[in-house]
């Protein structure tokens, strides 16, 4: 491989452009898991992913990352901390919560519900703790797709 090709390969790793709506077209109409996601970036400082939620998500939290959720489409209800701290979300809303904050999506009002998530630092897909362990496991919560 010549220097020009090596420089191009290095540049390709430094940045990327993603068409989120094109990516979400590949998500299935139904899923056995609560959500399906695709990681866009997975750097030590942060990961970015786009995901679709298929049904209500029970109370859970993440041990190792803060989460920033930008609503791309759909409407529903969401709470953070406890059920009294809730409200409705819709496209254009940004939801933020720090690691350890219990959160849930108790109702989908209009689908499909699609989010862009930025997790700091990067989120391990297994970093999900259900308040009620009977509500699920990392495997029942999320199905990852390759880009």
C-alpha positions in Angstrom: 0.0 0.0 0.0 1.4 3.4 -1.0 1.6 6.5 1.1 -1.4 8.1 -0.6 -3.6 5.1 0.2 -2.3 4.9 3.8 -3.0 8.6 4.3 -6.6 8.1 2.9 -7.1 5.1 5.2 -6.1 7.2 8.2 -8.3 10.1 7.2 -11.3 7.7 6.8 -10.9 6.7 10.4 -10.9 10.3 11.6 -14.3 11.2 10.4 -17.5 9.8 8.8 -20.8 11.0 7.6 -24.0 9.1 8.5 -27.4 9.3 6.9 -29.5 8.4 10.0 -32.8 8.1 8.2 -31.3 5.8 5.5 -29.7 3.6 8.2 -33.0 3.3 10.1 -34.7 2.0 7.0 -32.9 -1.2 7.5 -34.5 -1.8 11.0 -37.1 -4.6 10.9 -40.8 -3.8 11.4 -40.9 -6.0 14.5 -38.3 -7.4 16.9 -38.2 -10.0 19.7 -35.9 -7.5 21.6 -37.1 -4.2 23.1 -34.9 -2.3 20.7 -32.6 -2.7 17.7 -29.6 -0.4 17.3 -26.6 0.3 15.2 -23.4 1.7 16.5 -22.1 4.6 14.4 -19.0 5.3 16.4 -17.4 3.4 19.3 -14.5 5.4 20.6 -13.3 5.3 24.2 -14.5 8.8 25.0 -18.0 8.3 23.4 -20.1 6.1 21.3 -22.9 7.1 19.0 -25.7 4.9 17.9 -29.1 5.0 16.3 -31.9 2.8 17.5 -35.6 1.9 17.2 -37.7 1.1 20.2 -40.4 -1.6 19.6 -42.3 -1.6 22.9 -42.3 0.0 26.3 -39.0 -0.2 28.2 -39.1 -1.0 31.9 -37.1 0.9 34.5 -33.4 0.4 34.0 -30.0 2.2 34.3 -26.5 2.2 32.9 -23.5 1.9 35.3 -20.7 3.2 33.1 -22.1 6.0 30.8 -24.2 9.1 30.6 -26.7 9.0 27.8 -27.9 11.8 25.5 -31.0 10.8 23.5 -32.2 12.9 20.5 -35.6 12.0 19.3 -35.6 11.4 15.5 -39.2 10.2 15.1 -42.2 9.0 17.1 -43.8 10.1 20.3 -44.1 8.5 23.7 -43.7 9.0 27.4 -40.4 8.9 29.3 -39.3 9.3 32.9 -35.9 9.8 34.6 -35.2 9.3 38.3 -38.7 8.3 39.2 -42.1 8.1 37.5 -43.2 11.5 38.8 -40.4 13.1 36.8 -41.8 12.3 33.4 -43.4 13.7 30.3 -43.9 13.2 26.7 -41.2 13.2 24.0 -41.5 13.9 20.3 -39.1 14.7 17.4 -36.5 17.4 18.2 -36.4 16.6 21.9 -33.1 15.8 23.6 -33.3 13.7 26.8 -30.2 13.5 29.0 -29.4 11.5 32.1 -26.2 10.6 34.0 -25.0 7.1 34.6 -26.9 5.4 37.4 -30.1 7.4 36.7 -33.1 5.0 36.5 -35.2 5.7 33.4 -38.1 4.1 31.5 -40.2 4.5 28.4 -43.7 3.4 29.7 -45.7 4.3 26.6 -45.3 4.5 22.8 -47.9 7.0 21.5 -46.8 7.1 17.9 -44.2 5.0 16.0 -41.7 4.3 14.9 -39.7 5.6 17.8 -36.2 6.3 16.6 -33.4 7.9 18.7 -29.9 9.1 18.1 -27.9 8.3 21.2 -24.5 9.7 22.3 -23.1 7.8 25.3 -20.1 9.2 27.2 -17.9 7.4 27.7 -18.6 4.6 25.2 -21.4 2.3 26.1 -20.9 -1.4 26.3 -24.1 -3.1 25.0 -24.2 -5.2 28.1 -24.3 -2.1 30.4 -28.0 -2.3 31.3 -29.3 -3.1 34.7 -33.1 -3.7 35.1 -34.5 -2.5 38.4 -36.6 -5.6 38.4 -34.3 -8.4 37.1 -37.4 -10.3 35.8 -37.9 -7.5 33.2 -35.0 -8.7 31.1 -31.3 -9.1 30.3 -29.0 -7.3 27.9 -29.8 -10.0 25.3 -33.6 -9.5 25.6 -33.1 -5.7 25.6 -31.1 -5.0 22.5 -30.3 -6.5 19.1 -27.3 -5.0 17.4 -27.0 -4.7 13.7 -23.8 -4.2 11.7 -23.4 -1.1 9.5 
